[in-house]
Amino acid sequence: MNDMMAFCREGERVVAHSLDRLGRDIRDLLNIVEELNDKGATVALRQRRRIMIQNSYLYSKKR
């Protein structure tokens, strides 16, 4: 995971099979997605051979 985070660049998309493959718990997941978004990358979740969720933010920092 650390290598992916270090080399991820703006405009790239990180595709994970499911939420549990991206983070250990919800806090870890949100931190990973936030860090990727801050770098300009997007996150997509792939289940059953199609992308189910694609986002730029799972939550808003303004909350």
C-alpha positions in Angstrom: 0.0 0.0 0.0 2.8 2.4 0.9 4.4 2.0 -2.6 1.0 2.8 -4.3 0.5 5.9 -2.1 4.1 7.1 -2.9 3.8 6.7 -6.6 0.1 7.7 -7.2 -0.1 10.8 -9.3 -2.8 13.4 -10.3 -5.3 12.0 -12.7 -4.8 8.3 -11.9 -7.5 6.0 -10.7 -7.0 3.4 -8.0 -9.2 0.4 -8.5 -9.9 -2.0 -5.6 -12.0 -5.2 -5.7 -14.0 -4.0 -2.6 -13.8 -1.7 0.4 -12.3 -4.4 2.6 -9.4 -4.7 0.2 -8.5 -1.0 0.3 -8.5 -0.4 4.1 -8.4 -2.3 7.4 -11.3 -0.3 8.9 -13.5 2.6 8.1 -11.0 5.2 9.5 -8.1 3.7 7.5 -10.3 3.6 4.4 -11.3 7.2 4.7 -7.6 8.3 5.4 -6.5 6.4 2.3 -9.2 7.9 0.0 -8.5 11.4 1.4 -4.8 11.1 0.8 -5.4 9.8 -2.8 -7.9 12.6 -3.5 -5.5 15.2 -2.1 -3.0 13.9 -4.7 -5.6 14.3 -7.4 -6.4 10.6 -7.9 -9.8 8.9 -7.8 -10.9 5.6 -6.3 -13.1 3.0 -7.9 -14.4 -0.2 -6.5 -14.8 -3.2 -8.8 -17.3 -6.0 -8.0 -18.7 -8.5 -10.3 -16.7 -7.3 -13.3 -18.0 -3.7 -13.3 -17.2 -0.6 -11.4 -19.8 0.0 -8.7 -18.5 3.2 -7.1 -16.3 5.9 -8.4 -15.8 9.0 -6.4 -13.7 12.0 -5.8 -14.6 12.2 -2.1 -16.4 9.7 0.1 -17.2 12.5 2.5 -16.8 16.2 2.7 -14.1 17.9 4.8 -16.5 20.7 5.5 -18.7 18.5 7.7 
